[in-house]
Amino acid sequence: MVEELIRIETDDPPGKPPAEDGIEIPLDRINPETLRNMLAEFVTREWADEESTLASRIEQVLHQLRERKAKVMYDCTTETWNIVDCR
């Protein structure tokens, strides 16, 4: 299986980390069922690859979160969450 990092498009200049006006939500603080639902919503919103199954996309993102290559962030301004690359 080839792992693909999810890239989020931002208006930030290239080479500069995106501004994060929020807090990181530790994985161990998220109910496992809630996390699965969040990941399902995220991959269907952000991942255009139709060849991968939903389950495999969820597993790839979960692996990135566990390996600390990505993190769940809660934006206090918009009261929304997102998964972003760790920088």
N, C-alpha and C positions, 0 to 999 in steps of 0.2 A: 504494500500500500504506500503510495506516495503522499506525504504530508504536505498540505498547502496552507501557508499562512494567510489569514484573512487580512486584507488591507482595507482600512477605512479611509475614504477620501475626505480630506479636510481643506480648509482655506488657508492653513498655516503654510509659511514658506518652506520649500524643500530643505531637508536637512535639519529642520528645527522641530523638536517634539511638539505635538499638539498641546494646546493649553487645556489643562484639566481642572475645571472648577468643580471639584467634587471629592468624594471619598472612595477609597477602594473597599469593596465588600469581600471579606475573606471567605473562601470557599466553604470552610468548616462552619460558617455562620448561616449558610443557605441550606434549607431543607432539601434533601436529595431530589424529591419529586418536583419541587419548585425549580431547582436548578435545571432539571431535564426540560421542563416547560420553557424556561428562559432560553436554553440552548436551541430548542426546536424553533422558537420564534426568531431567534437571532439568525440561524442559518437559512431559514426561509426568506428572511428579509435581506440578508447581506450576500448570499452565495448564489450565483447564477448558474453554477454547474448542475446540469440536469442529469449527468451520467452517474453521479454518486447518489447513493440512497440517503434518505434522511438520517437513518441510524448511523451510517458511516460518517456523515458530516458532523453529527453531534459528538461522536466519539473523537474525531480529530480535534474539534475545538476543546472538548473536555481534557484531552491529552495536553494541549497547549496550556490550558489553565493550570493543570497539575504540575507541569514542567516549568511554570512561571514565565512562559513566553508570552502570555496574555493575562489580562486581569479583568475582573468585573468592576466597573466604576458606576457610582451613582452621582448624577449631576444635580447638585442642590438647587441650581437656578431653574432648570427646566423640570425638575422632579422626574427624571427619566434615568434609565440605566443603559449601559452599553458595554461591550467587550472590546478592549483596546489592546494593542501590542504593548508589551513592556519595553521600556526604553532605558 
